[in-house]
Amino acid sequence: AQKITQTQPGMFVQEKEAVTLDCTYDTSDPSYGLFWYKQPSSGEMIFLIYQGSYDQQNATEGRYSLNFQKARKSANLVISASQLGDSAMYFCAMREGGNGGSQGNLIFGKGTKLSVKP
Amino acid sequence: GAGVSQSPRYKVAKRGQDVALRCDPISGHVSLFWYQQALGQGPEFLTYFQNEAQLDKSGLPSDRFFAERPEGSVSTLKIQRTQQEDSAVYLCASSPRGQREFGNEQFFGPGTRLTVL
């Protein structure tokens, strides 16, 4: 079974509008972390935002926010005020296990290609 | 620079050749990860080092893949007798934290794009 599911292979958004990229996850571990990375055409993975499973509030980083719905096991990324430079692949990832068990490797989804239209 | 670096950035190999891919993590980082990213897919975990110890190699796809980090800093991923299905981007990531420490820092290098003809 897929541990990370990103159901949107591609998304379009108009410049300056907000967009939500979907991510659902599957784990039985009570302690985990959820990540979003941006991968432009240059290939580098750029860390955007992190949410710990015990965090009470949704994570925010500038124009990025993570809509964390634990009961639904979803961790959607919201990008506000889209910019042309936001066009890239976006990957949701999970690290299972907290203190006492985690080595830290990430499990990635297949990604969503976001295209921002001028 | 202060980031993770990888070399070469691009590598073309003939089927059957051996290749070696290098990763220079951020200085002082304890953990080092290798990932393989096939075209159109997300990265998949290959192997993990804490300092010089290879603690997990469960993601290595075959015994043709070998990784080392002898002095706990630079790491090399070696692929012997390359096959066409080895064509992918190989990403390296490092983290200041070790095993059993929970954190959100994992810094990626630019990757090496391997093409096997």
Contacts between the chains, C-beta under 8 A, distances in Angstrom:
chain1	res1	chain2	res2	distance
A	4	B	42	7.6
A	31	B	102	7.4
A	33	B	102	7.2
A	33	B	104	6.1
A	35	B	104	7.0
A	35	B	106	7.8
A	37	B	108	7.7
A	42	B	110	7.1
A	43	B	89	6.1
A	43	B	110	5.8
A	43	B	111	4.8
A	43	B	113	7.2
A	44	B	108	6.3
A	44	B	109	7.4
A	44	B	110	4.8
A	44	B	111	7.0
A	45	B	43	7.3
A	45	B	91	6.5
A	45	B	93	7.6
A	45	B	108	3.8
A	46	B	108	7.9
A	47	B	104	7.9
A	47	B	105	8.0
A	47	B	106	7.2
A	47	B	107	7.4
A	47	B	108	7.8
A	50	B	104	3.8
A	52	B	102	7.7
A	52	B	104	7.6
A	91	B	42	5.2
A	91	B	43	7.5
A	93	B	42	7.5
A	98	B	102	4.6
A	99	B	100	6.0
A	99	B	101	7.2
A	99	B	102	5.4
A	100	B	100	5.9
A	101	B	100	6.8
A	102	B	99	7.2
A	102	B	100	6.3
A	102	B	101	7.6
A	102	B	102	5.9
A	103	B	31	7.7
A	103	B	48	5.4
A	103	B	50	7.6
A	103	B	55	6.2
A	103	B	56	6.0
A	103	B	99	4.7
A	103	B	100	7.7
A	104	B	31	5.8
A	104	B	33	7.2
A	104	B	48	7.3
A	104	B	95	6.0
A	104	B	97	6.9
A	104	B	99	7.2
A	104	B	101	7.9
A	104	B	103	7.8
A	104	B	106	6.8
A	105	B	33	5.7
A	105	B	45	4.3
A	105	B	48	5.6
A	105	B	56	7.1
A	105	B	59	7.8
A	106	B	33	7.8
A	106	B	35	7.8
A	106	B	43	7.4
A	106	B	45	7.0
A	106	B	93	8.0
A	106	B	106	6.6
A	107	B	45	7.2
A	108	B	42	3.3
A	108	B	43	5.1
A	108	B	44	7.2
A	109	B	42	5.4
A	110	B	40	7.7
A	110	B	41	5.9
A	110	B	42	5.3
A	111	B	41	7.6
A	111	B	42	5.4
